[in-house]
Amino acid sequence: MMVLASAKMAHNLAALPQLTIPDELIEAVERDPDAGVDHACEQILKIRDSGAFDGVHLIPVSRYRQVAARLERDL
């Protein structure tokens, strides 16, 4: 799970043919830089709740503290 740390990062990654990032998520990160953290944490919680996997590989980029605080609160 990679956290979109900025709108620029979202646009750069969306330009890669191997990745698909929903336009709504890119727009959310443009409006609120914390939207990338919110989205990643929500996806991690959904994966946990699904029981489909034992864990996730997390790439928080420059948002390590924010992601850690959010997950500590929600897990």
Distance bins in CASP14 RR format, pairs under 12 A and 6 or more apart:
PFRMAT RR
TARGET T0000
AUTHOR 0000-0000-0000
RMODE 2
METHOD distances of the structure
MODEL  1
1 36 0 0 0 0 0 1 0 0 0 0 0
1 37 0 0 0 0 0 1 0 0 0 0 0
1 39 0 0 0 0 1 0 0 0 0 0 0
1 40 1 0 1 0 0 0 0 0 0 0 0
1 41 0 0 0 0 1 0 0 0 0 0 0
1 42 0 0 0 0 0 1 0 0 0 0 0
1 43 1 0 0 1 0 0 0 0 0 0 0
1 44 1 0 1 0 0 0 0 0 0 0 0
1 45 0 0 0 0 0 1 0 0 0 0 0
1 46 0 0 0 0 0 1 0 0 0 0 0
1 47 1 0 0 1 0 0 0 0 0 0 0
1 48 0 0 0 0 0 1 0 0 0 0 0
1 53 0 0 0 0 0 1 0 0 0 0 0
1 55 0 0 0 0 1 0 0 0 0 0 0
1 56 1 0 1 0 0 0 0 0 0 0 0
1 57 1 0 0 1 0 0 0 0 0 0 0
1 58 1 0 1 0 0 0 0 0 0 0 0
1 59 1 0 0 1 0 0 0 0 0 0 0
1 60 0 0 0 0 1 0 0 0 0 0 0
1 61 0 0 0 0 0 1 0 0 0 0 0
1 63 0 0 0 0 0 1 0 0 0 0 0
1 67 0 0 0 0 1 0 0 0 0 0 0
1 71 0 0 0 0 0 1 0 0 0 0 0
2 9 0 0 0 0 1 0 0 0 0 0 0
2 10 0 0 0 0 0 1 0 0 0 0 0
2 12 0 0 0 0 0 1 0 0 0 0 0
2 13 1 0 0 1 0 0 0 0 0 0 0
2 16 0 0 0 0 0 1 0 0 0 0 0
2 19 0 0 0 0 1 0 0 0 0 0 0
2 21 0 0 0 0 1 0 0 0 0 0 0
2 25 0 0 0 0 0 1 0 0 0 0 0
2 36 0 0 0 0 1 0 0 0 0 0 0
2 37 0 0 0 0 0 1 0 0 0 0 0
2 39 0 0 0 0 0 1 0 0 0 0 0
2 40 1 0 0 1 0 0 0 0 0 0 0
2 43 0 0 0 0 0 1 0 0 0 0 0
2 44 0 0 0 0 0 1 0 0 0 0 0
2 56 0 0 0 0 0 1 0 0 0 0 0
2 57 0 0 0 0 1 0 0 0 0 0 0
2 58 0 0 0 0 1 0 0 0 0 0 0
2 59 1 0 1 0 0 0 0 0 0 0 0
2 60 0 0 0 0 1 0 0 0 0 0 0
2 61 1 0 0 1 0 0 0 0 0 0 0
2 62 0 0 0 0 0 1 0 0 0 0 0
2 63 0 0 0 0 0 1 0 0 0 0 0
2 67 0 0 0 0 0 1 0 0 0 0 0
3 9 0 0 0 0 1 0 0 0 0 0 0
3 10 0 0 0 0 0 1 0 0 0 0 0
3 13 0 0 0 0 0 1 0 0 0 0 0
3 25 0 0 0 0 0 1 0 0 0 0 0
3 29 0 0 0 0 1 0 0 0 0 0 0
3 33 0 0 0 0 0 1 0 0 0 0 0
3 34 0 0 0 0 0 1 0 0 0 0 0
3 35 0 0 0 0 0 1 0 0 0 0 0
3 36 1 0 1 0 0 0 0 0 0 0 0
3 37 1 0 1 0 0 0 0 0 0 0 0
3 38 0 0 0 0 1 0 0 0 0 0 0
3 39 0 0 0 0 1 0 0 0 0 0 0
3 40 1 0 1 0 0 0 0 0 0 0 0
3 41 0 0 0 0 1 0 0 0 0 0 0
3 42 0 0 0 0 0 1 0 0 0 0 0
3 43 0 0 0 0 0 1 0 0 0 0 0
3 44 0 0 0 0 1 0 0 0 0 0 0
3 56 0 0 0 0 0 1 0 0 0 0 0
3 57 0 0 0 0 0 1 0 0 0 0 0
3 58 1 0 0 1 0 0 0 0 0 0 0
3 59 1 0 0 1 0 0 0 0 0 0 0
3 60 1 0 1 0 0 0 0 0 0 0 0
3 61 1 0 1 0 0 0 0 0 0 0 0
3 62 0 0 0 0 1 0 0 0 0 0 0
3 63 1 0 1 0 0 0 0 0 0 0 0
3 64 0 0 0 0 1 0 0 0 0 0 0
3 65 0 0 0 0 0 1 0 0 0 0 0
3 66 0 0 0 0 1 0 0 0 0 0 0
3 67 1 0 1 0 0 0 0 0 0 0 0
3 68 0 0 0 0 0 1 0 0 0 0 0
3 70 0 0 0 0 0 1 0 0 0 0 0
3 71 0 0 0 0 0 1 0 0 0 0 0
4 10 1 0 1 0 0 0 0 0 0 0 0
4 11 0 0 0 0 1 0 0 0 0 0 0
4 12 0 0 0 0 1 0 0 0 0 0 0
4 13 1 0 0 1 0 0 0 0 0 0 0
4 14 0 0 0 0 1 0 0 0 0 0 0
4 19 0 0 0 0 0 1 0 0 0 0 0
4 21 1 0 0 1 0 0 0 0 0 0 0
4 22 0 0 0 0 0 1 0 0 0 0 0
4 25 1 0 0 1 0 0 0 0 0 0 0
4 26 1 0 0 1 0 0 0 0 0 0 0
4 27 0 0 0 0 0 1 0 0 0 0 0
4 28 0 0 0 0 1 0 0 0 0 0 0
4 29 1 0 1 0 0 0 0 0 0 0 0
4 30 0 0 0 0 0 1 0 0 0 0 0
4 32 0 0 0 0 0 1 0 0 0 0 0
4 33 0 0 0 0 1 0 0 0 0 0 0
4 34 0 0 0 0 0 1 0 0 0 0 0
4 35 1 0 0 1 0 0 0 0 0 0 0
4 36 1 0 1 0 0 0 0 0 0 0 0
4 37 0 0 0 0 1 0 0 0 0 0 0
4 38 0 0 0 0 0 1 0 0 0 0 0
4 39 1 0 0 1 0 0 0 0 0 0 0
4 40 1 0 0 1 0 0 0 0 0 0 0
4 41 0 0 0 0 0 1 0 0 0 0 0
4 43 0 0 0 0 0 1 0 0 0 0 0
4 59 0 0 0 0 0 1 0 0 0 0 0
4 60 0 0 0 0 0 1 0 0 0 0 0
4 61 0 0 0 0 1 0 0 0 0 0 0
4 62 0 0 0 0 0 1 0 0 0 0 0
4 63 0 0 0 0 1 0 0 0 0 0 0
4 67 0 0 0 0 0 1 0 0 0 0 0
5 12 0 0 0 0 0 1 0 0 0 0 0
5 13 0 0 0 0 0 1 0 0 0 0 0
5 29 0 0 0 0 1 0 0 0 0 0 0
5 33 1 0 0 1 0 0 0 0 0 0 0
5 34 0 0 0 0 1 0 0 0 0 0 0
5 35 0 0 0 0 0 1 0 0 0 0 0
5 36 1 0 0 1 0 0 0 0 0 0 0
5 37 0 0 0 0 1 0 0 0 0 0 0
5 39 0 0 0 0 0 1 0 0 0 0 0
5 40 0 0 0 0 1 0 0 0 0 0 0
5 59 0 0 0 0 1 0 0 0 0 0 0
5 60 0 0 0 0 1 0 0 0 0 0 0
5 61 1 0 1 0 0 0 0 0 0 0 0
5 62 1 0 1 0 0 0 0 0 0 0 0
5 63 1 0 1 0 0 0 0 0 0 0 0
5 64 0 0 0 0 0 1 0 0 0 0 0
5 66 0 0 0 0 1 0 0 0 0 0 0
5 67 0 0 0 0 0 1 0 0 0 0 0
6 12 0 0 0 0 1 0 0 0 0 0 0
6 13 0 0 0 0 0 1 0 0 0 0 0
6 26 0 0 0 0 0 1 0 0 0 0 0
6 29 1 0 0 1 0 0 0 0 0 0 0
6 30 0 0 0 0 1 0 0 0 0 0 0
6 32 0 0 0 0 0 1 0 0 0 0 0
6 33 1 0 0 1 0 0 0 0 0 0 0
6 34 0 0 0 0 0 1 0 0 0 0 0
6 35 0 0 0 0 0 1 0 0 0 0 0
6 36 0 0 0 0 1 0 0 0 0 0 0
6 37 0 0 0 0 0 1 0 0 0 0 0
6 61 0 0 0 0 1 0 0 0 0 0 0
6 62 0 0 0 0 1 0 0 0 0 0 0
6 63 0 0 0 0 1 0 0 0 0 0 0
7 13 0 0 0 0 0 1 0 0 0 0 0
7 14 0 0 0 0 0 1 0 0 0 0 0
7 21 0 0 0 0 0 1 0 0 0 0 0
7 25 0 0 0 0 0 1 0 0 0 0 0
7 26 1 0 0 1 0 0 0 0 0 0 0
7 27 0 0 0 0 1 0 0 0 0 0 0
7 28 0 0 0 0 1 0 0 0 0 0 0
7 29 1 0 1 0 0 0 0 0 0 0 0
7 30 1 0 1 0 0 0 0 0 0 0 0
7 31 0 0 0 0 1 0 0 0 0 0 0
7 32 0 0 0 0 1 0 0 0 0 0 0
7 33 1 0 0 1 0 0 0 0 0 0 0
7 34 0 0 0 0 0 1 0 0 0 0 0
7 35 0 0 0 0 1 0 0 0 0 0 0
7 36 0 0 0 0 1 0 0 0 0 0 0
8 14 0 0 0 0 0 1 0 0 0 0 0
8 15 0 0 0 0 0 1 0 0 0 0 0
8 26 0 0 0 0 0 1 0 0 0 0 0
8 29 0 0 0 0 1 0 0 0 0 0 0
8 30 0 0 0 0 1 0 0 0 0 0 0
8 33 0 0 0 0 0 1 0 0 0 0 0
8 61 0 0 0 0 0 1 0 0 0 0 0
8 62 0 0 0 0 0 1 0 0 0 0 0
9 15 0 0 0 0 0 1 0 0 0 0 0
9 16 0 0 0 0 0 1 0 0 0 0 0
9 19 0 0 0 0 0 1 0 0 0 0 0
9 21 0 0 0 0 1 0 0 0 0 0 0
9 25 0 0 0 0 0 1 0 0 0 0 0
9 26 0 0 0 0 1 0 0 0 0 0 0
9 29 0 0 0 0 1 0 0 0 0 0 0
9 30 0 0 0 0 0 1 0 0 0 0 0
9 33 0 0 0 0 0 1 0 0 0 0 0
9 35 0 0 0 0 0 1 0 0 0 0 0
9 36 0 0 0 0 1 0 0 0 0 0 0
9 59 0 0 0 0 0 1 0 0 0 0 0
9 61 1 0 0 1 0 0 0 0 0 0 0
9 62 0 0 0 0 1 0 0 0 0 0 0
9 63 0 0 0 0 0 1 0 0 0 0 0
10 16 0 0 0 0 0 1 0 0 0 0 0
10 19 0 0 0 0 0 1 0 0 0 0 0
10 20 0 0 0 0 0 1 0 0 0 0 0
10 21 1 0 0 1 0 0 0 0 0 0 0
10 22 0 0 0 0 0 1 0 0 0 0 0
10 23 0 0 0 0 1 0 0 0 0 0 0
10 24 0 0 0 0 0 1 0 0 0 0 0
10 25 1 0 0 1 0 0 0 0 0 0 0
10 26 1 0 1 0 0 0 0 0 0 0 0
10 27 0 0 0 0 1 0 0 0 0 0 0
10 28 0 0 0 0 1 0 0 0 0 0 0
10 29 1 0 1 0 0 0 0 0 0 0 0
10 30 1 0 0 1 0 0 0 0 0 0 0
10 31 0 0 0 0 0 1 0 0 0 0 0
10 32 0 0 0 0 0 1 0 0 0 0 0
10 33 0 0 0 0 0 1 0 0 0 0 0
10 35 0 0 0 0 1 0 0 0 0 0 0
10 36 1 0 0 1 0 0 0 0 0 0 0
10 39 0 0 0 0 0 1 0 0 0 0 0
10 40 0 0 0 0 0 1 0 0 0 0 0
10 61 0 0 0 0 0 1 0 0 0 0 0
11 19 0 0 0 0 0 1 0 0 0 0 0
11 21 0 0 0 0 1 0 0 0 0 0 0
11 23 0 0 0 0 0 1 0 0 0 0 0
11 25 0 0 0 0 0 1 0 0 0 0 0
11 26 1 0 0 1 0 0 0 0 0 0 0
11 27 0 0 0 0 0 1 0 0 0 0 0
11 29 0 0 0 0 1 0 0 0 0 0 0
11 30 0 0 0 0 1 0 0 0 0 0 0
12 19 0 0 0 0 1 0 0 0 0 0 0
12 21 0 0 0 0 0 1 0 0 0 0 0
12 26 0 0 0 0 0 1 0 0 0 0 0
12 29 0 0 0 0 0 1 0 0 0 0 0
12 61 0 0 0 0 0 1 0 0 0 0 0
13 19 1 0 1 0 0 0 0 0 0 0 0
13 20 0 0 0 0 1 0 0 0 0 0 0
13 21 1 0 1 0 0 0 0 0 0 0 0
13 22 0 0 0 0 0 1 0 0 0 0 0
13 25 0 0 0 0 0 1 0 0 0 0 0
13 26 0 0 0 0 1 0 0 0 0 0 0
13 29 0 0 0 0 0 1 0 0 0 0 0
13 36 0 0 0 0 0 1 0 0 0 0 0
13 59 0 0 0 0 0 1 0 0 0 0 0
13 61 0 0 0 0 0 1 0 0 0 0 0
14 20 1 0 0 1 0 0 0 0 0 0 0
14 21 1 0 1 0 0 0 0 0 0 0 0
14 22 0 0 0 0 1 0 0 0 0 0 0
14 23 0 0 0 0 1 0 0 0 0 0 0
14 24 0 0 0 0 0 1 0 0 0 0 0
14 25 0 0 0 0 1 0 0 0 0 0 0
14 26 1 0 0 1 0 0 0 0 0 0 0
14 27 0 0 0 0 0 1 0 0 0 0 0
14 29 0 0 0 0 0 1 0 0 0 0 0
14 30 0 0 0 0 0 1 0 0 0 0 0
15 21 0 0 0 0 1 0 0 0 0 0 0
15 26 0 0 0 0 0 1 0 0 0 0 0
19 25 0 0 0 0 0 1 0 0 0 0 0
19 26 0 0 0 0 0 1 0 0 0 0 0
20 26 0 0 0 0 0 1 0 0 0 0 0
21 27 0 0 0 0 0 1 0 0 0 0 0
21 28 0 0 0 0 0 1 0 0 0 0 0
21 29 0 0 0 0 1 0 0 0 0 0 0
21 35 0 0 0 0 0 1 0 0 0 0 0
21 36 0 0 0 0 0 1 0 0 0 0 0
21 39 0 0 0 0 1 0 0 0 0 0 0
21 40 0 0 0 0 0 1 0 0 0 0 0
22 28 0 0 0 0 1 0 0 0 0 0 0
22 29 0 0 0 0 0 1 0 0 0 0 0
22 35 0 0 0 0 0 1 0 0 0 0 0
22 36 0 0 0 0 0 1 0 0 0 0 0
22 39 0 0 0 0 1 0 0 0 0 0 0
22 43 0 0 0 0 0 1 0 0 0 0 0
23 29 0 0 0 0 0 1 0 0 0 0 0
23 30 0 0 0 0 0 1 0 0 0 0 0
24 30 0 0 0 0 0 1 0 0 0 0 0
24 31 0 0 0 0 0 1 0 0 0 0 0
24 35 0 0 0 0 1 0 0 0 0 0 0
24 36 0 0 0 0 0 1 0 0 0 0 0
24 39 0 0 0 0 1 0 0 0 0 0 0
25 31 0 0 0 0 0 1 0 0 0 0 0
25 32 0 0 0 0 0 1 0 0 0 0 0
25 35 1 0 0 1 0 0 0 0 0 0 0
25 36 1 0 0 1 0 0 0 0 0 0 0
25 37 0 0 0 0 0 1 0 0 0 0 0
25 38 0 0 0 0 1 0 0 0 0 0 0
25 39 1 0 1 0 0 0 0 0 0 0 0
25 40 0 0 0 0 0 1 0 0 0 0 0
25 42 0 0 0 0 0 1 0 0 0 0 0
25 43 0 0 0 0 0 1 0 0 0 0 0
26 32 0 0 0 0 0 1 0 0 0 0 0
26 35 0 0 0 0 1 0 0 0 0 0 0
26 36 0 0 0 0 1 0 0 0 0 0 0
26 39 0 0 0 0 0 1 0 0 0 0 0
27 35 0 0 0 0 1 0 0 0 0 0 0
27 36 0 0 0 0 0 1 0 0 0 0 0
27 39 0 0 0 0 0 1 0 0 0 0 0
28 34 0 0 0 0 1 0 0 0 0 0 0
28 35 1 1 0 0 0 0 0 0 0 0 0
28 36 1 0 0 1 0 0 0 0 0 0 0
28 37 0 0 0 0 0 1 0 0 0 0 0
28 38 0 0 0 0 1 0 0 0 0 0 0
28 39 1 0 0 1 0 0 0 0 0 0 0
28 40 0 0 0 0 0 1 0 0 0 0 0
28 42 0 0 0 0 0 1 0 0 0 0 0
29 35 1 0 1 0 0 0 0 0 0 0 0
29 36 1 0 1 0 0 0 0 0 0 0 0
29 37 0 0 0 0 1 0 0 0 0 0 0
29 38 0 0 0 0 1 0 0 0 0 0 0
29 39 0 0 0 0 1 0 0 0 0 0 0
29 40 0 0 0 0 0 1 0 0 0 0 0
29 63 0 0 0 0 0 1 0 0 0 0 0
30 36 0 0 0 0 0 1 0 0 0 0 0
31 38 0 0 0 0 0 1 0 0 0 0 0
32 38 0 0 0 0 1 0 0 0 0 0 0
32 39 0 0 0 0 0 1 0 0 0 0 0
33 39 0 0 0 0 0 1 0 0 0 0 0
33 61 0 0 0 0 0 1 0 0 0 0 0
33 62 0 0 0 0 0 1 0 0 0 0 0
33 63 0 0 0 0 1 0 0 0 0 0 0
33 66 0 0 0 0 1 0 0 0 0 0 0
34 40 0 0 0 0 0 1 0 0 0 0 0
34 41 0 0 0 0 0 1 0 0 0 0 0
34 63 0 0 0 0 1 0 0 0 0 0 0
34 65 0 0 0 0 0 1 0 0 0 0 0
34 66 1 0 0 1 0 0 0 0 0 0 0
34 67 0 0 0 0 0 1 0 0 0 0 0
34 69 0 0 0 0 0 1 0 0 0 0 0
34 70 0 0 0 0 1 0 0 0 0 0 0
35 41 0 0 0 0 0 1 0 0 0 0 0
35 42 0 0 0 0 0 1 0 0 0 0 0
35 63 0 0 0 0 0 1 0 0 0 0 0
35 66 0 0 0 0 0 1 0 0 0 0 0
36 42 0 0 0 0 1 0 0 0 0 0 0
36 43 0 0 0 0 1 0 0 0 0 0 0
36 44 0 0 0 0 0 1 0 0 0 0 0
36 60 0 0 0 0 0 1 0 0 0 0 0
36 61 0 0 0 0 1 0 0 0 0 0 0
36 62 0 0 0 0 0 1 0 0 0 0 0
36 63 1 0 0 1 0 0 0 0 0 0 0
36 66 0 0 0 0 1 0 0 0 0 0 0
36 67 0 0 0 0 1 0 0 0 0 0 0
36 70 0 0 0 0 0 1 0 0 0 0 0
37 43 0 0 0 0 0 1 0 0 0 0 0
37 44 0 0 0 0 0 1 0 0 0 0 0
37 58 0 0 0 0 0 1 0 0 0 0 0
37 60 0 0 0 0 1 0 0 0 0 0 0
37 61 0 0 0 0 1 0 0 0 0 0 0
37 62 0 0 0 0 0 1 0 0 0 0 0
37 63 1 0 1 0 0 0 0 0 0 0 0
37 64 0 0 0 0 0 1 0 0 0 0 0
37 65 0 0 0 0 1 0 0 0 0 0 0
37 66 1 0 1 0 0 0 0 0 0 0 0
37 67 1 0 1 0 0 0 0 0 0 0 0
37 68 0 0 0 0 0 1 0 0 0 0 0
37 69 0 0 0 0 1 0 0 0 0 0 0
37 70 1 0 0 1 0 0 0 0 0 0 0
37 71 0 0 0 0 1 0 0 0 0 0 0
37 74 0 0 0 0 0 1 0 0 0 0 0
38 44 0 0 0 0 0 1 0 0 0 0 0
38 45 0 0 0 0 0 1 0 0 0 0 0
38 63 0 0 0 0 0 1 0 0 0 0 0
38 66 0 0 0 0 1 0 0 0 0 0 0
38 67 0 0 0 0 1 0 0 0 0 0 0
38 70 1 0 0 1 0 0 0 0 0 0 0
38 71 0 0 0 0 0 1 0 0 0 0 0
38 74 0 0 0 0 0 1 0 0 0 0 0
39 45 0 0 0 0 0 1 0 0 0 0 0
39 46 0 0 0 0 0 1 0 0 0 0 0
39 63 0 0 0 0 0 1 0 0 0 0 0
39 67 0 0 0 0 0 1 0 0 0 0 0
39 70 0 0 0 0 0 1 0 0 0 0 0
40 46 0 0 0 0 0 1 0 0 0 0 0
40 47 0 0 0 0 0 1 0 0 0 0 0
40 56 0 0 0 0 1 0 0 0 0 0 0
40 57 0 0 0 0 0 1 0 0 0 0 0
40 58 1 0 0 1 0 0 0 0 0 0 0
40 59 0 0 0 0 1 0 0 0 0 0 0
40 60 1 0 0 1 0 0 0 0 0 0 0
40 61 0 0 0 0 1 0 0 0 0 0 0
40 63 0 0 0 0 1 0 0 0 0 0 0
40 64 0 0 0 0 0 1 0 0 0 0 0
40 66 0 0 0 0 1 0 0 0 0 0 0
40 67 1 0 0 1 0 0 0 0 0 0 0
40 68 0 0 0 0 0 1 0 0 0 0 0
40 70 0 0 0 0 1 0 0 0 0 0 0
40 71 0 0 0 0 1 0 0 0 0 0 0
40 74 0 0 0 0 0 1 0 0 0 0 0
41 47 0 0 0 0 0 1 0 0 0 0 0
41 48 0 0 0 0 0 1 0 0 0 0 0
41 56 0 0 0 0 0 1 0 0 0 0 0
41 58 0 0 0 0 1 0 0 0 0 0 0
41 60 0 0 0 0 0 1 0 0 0 0 0
41 63 0 0 0 0 0 1 0 0 0 0 0
41 66 0 0 0 0 1 0 0 0 0 0 0
41 67 1 0 0 1 0 0 0 0 0 0 0
41 68 0 0 0 0 0 1 0 0 0 0 0
41 69 0 0 0 0 1 0 0 0 0 0 0
41 70 1 0 1 0 0 0 0 0 0 0 0
41 71 1 0 1 0 0 0 0 0 0 0 0
41 72 0 0 0 0 0 1 0 0 0 0 0
41 73 0 0 0 0 1 0 0 0 0 0 0
41 74 1 0 0 1 0 0 0 0 0 0 0
41 75 0 0 0 0 1 0 0 0 0 0 0
42 48 0 0 0 0 0 1 0 0 0 0 0
42 49 0 0 0 0 0 1 0 0 0 0 0
42 67 0 0 0 0 0 1 0 0 0 0 0
42 70 0 0 0 0 1 0 0 0 0 0 0
42 71 0 0 0 0 0 1 0 0 0 0 0
42 74 0 0 0 0 1 0 0 0 0 0 0
43 49 0 0 0 0 0 1 0 0 0 0 0
43 50 0 0 0 0 0 1 0 0 0 0 0
43 53 0 0 0 0 0 1 0 0 0 0 0
43 55 0 0 0 0 0 1 0 0 0 0 0
43 56 0 0 0 0 1 0 0 0 0 0 0
43 58 0 0 0 0 0 1 0 0 0 0 0
43 67 0 0 0 0 0 1 0 0 0 0 0
43 71 0 0 0 0 0 1 0 0 0 0 0
44 50 0 0 0 0 0 1 0 0 0 0 0
44 53 0 0 0 0 0 1 0 0 0 0 0
44 55 0 0 0 0 1 0 0 0 0 0 0
44 56 1 0 1 0 0 0 0 0 0 0 0
44 57 0 0 0 0 0 1 0 0 0 0 0
44 58 1 0 0 1 0 0 0 0 0 0 0
44 59 0 0 0 0 0 1 0 0 0 0 0
44 60 0 0 0 0 0 1 0 0 0 0 0
44 67 0 0 0 0 1 0 0 0 0 0 0
44 68 0 0 0 0 0 1 0 0 0 0 0
44 70 0 0 0 0 1 0 0 0 0 0 0
44 71 1 0 0 1 0 0 0 0 0 0 0
44 74 0 0 0 0 1 0 0 0 0 0 0
44 75 0 0 0 0 1 0 0 0 0 0 0
45 51 0 0 0 0 0 1 0 0 0 0 0
45 55 0 0 0 0 0 1 0 0 0 0 0
45 56 0 0 0 0 0 1 0 0 0 0 0
45 67 0 0 0 0 0 1 0 0 0 0 0
45 70 0 0 0 0 1 0 0 0 0 0 0
45 71 0 0 0 0 1 0 0 0 0 0 0
45 73 0 0 0 0 0 1 0 0 0 0 0
45 74 1 0 0 1 0 0 0 0 0 0 0
45 75 1 0 0 1 0 0 0 0 0 0 0
46 52 0 0 0 0 1 0 0 0 0 0 0
46 53 0 0 0 0 0 1 0 0 0 0 0
46 56 0 0 0 0 0 1 0 0 0 0 0
46 74 0 0 0 0 0 1 0 0 0 0 0
47 53 1 0 1 0 0 0 0 0 0 0 0
47 54 0 0 0 0 1 0 0 0 0 0 0
47 55 1 0 0 1 0 0 0 0 0 0 0
47 56 1 0 1 0 0 0 0 0 0 0 0
47 57 0 0 0 0 0 1 0 0 0 0 0
47 58 0 0 0 0 0 1 0 0 0 0 0
47 71 0 0 0 0 0 1 0 0 0 0 0
47 75 0 0 0 0 0 1 0 0 0 0 0
48 54 0 0 0 0 1 0 0 0 0 0 0
48 55 1 0 0 1 0 0 0 0 0 0 0
48 56 0 0 0 0 1 0 0 0 0 0 0
48 58 0 0 0 0 0 1 0 0 0 0 0
48 71 0 0 0 0 1 0 0 0 0 0 0
48 74 0 0 0 0 1 0 0 0 0 0 0
48 75 1 0 0 1 0 0 0 0 0 0 0
49 55 0 0 0 0 0 1 0 0 0 0 0
49 74 0 0 0 0 0 1 0 0 0 0 0
49 75 0 0 0 0 0 1 0 0 0 0 0
50 56 0 0 0 0 0 1 0 0 0 0 0
55 71 0 0 0 0 0 1 0 0 0 0 0
55 75 0 0 0 0 0 1 0 0 0 0 0
56 67 0 0 0 0 0 1 0 0 0 0 0
56 71 0 0 0 0 0 1 0 0 0 0 0
56 75 0 0 0 0 0 1 0 0 0 0 0
58 64 0 0 0 0 1 0 0 0 0 0 0
58 67 1 0 0 1 0 0 0 0 0 0 0
58 68 0 0 0 0 1 0 0 0 0 0 0
58 70 0 0 0 0 0 1 0 0 0 0 0
58 71 0 0 0 0 1 0 0 0 0 0 0
59 67 0 0 0 0 1 0 0 0 0 0 0
60 66 1 0 0 1 0 0 0 0 0 0 0
60 67 1 0 1 0 0 0 0 0 0 0 0
60 68 1 0 0 1 0 0 0 0 0 0 0
60 69 0 0 0 0 0 1 0 0 0 0 0
60 70 0 0 0 0 0 1 0 0 0 0 0
60 71 0 0 0 0 1 0 0 0 0 0 0
61 67 0 0 0 0 1 0 0 0 0 0 0
63 69 0 0 0 0 0 1 0 0 0 0 0
63 70 0 0 0 0 1 0 0 0 0 0 0
63 71 0 0 0 0 0 1 0 0 0 0 0
64 70 0 0 0 0 0 1 0 0 0 0 0
64 71 0 0 0 0 0 1 0 0 0 0 0
65 71 0 0 0 0 0 1 0 0 0 0 0
65 72 0 0 0 0 0 1 0 0 0 0 0
66 72 0 0 0 0 0 1 0 0 0 0 0
66 73 0 0 0 0 0 1 0 0 0 0 0
67 73 0 0 0 0 0 1 0 0 0 0 0
67 74 0 0 0 0 0 1 0 0 0 0 0
67 75 0 0 0 0 0 1 0 0 0 0 0
68 74 0 0 0 0 0 1 0 0 0 0 0
68 75 0 0 0 0 0 1 0 0 0 0 0
69 75 0 0 0 0 0 1 0 0 0 0 0
END
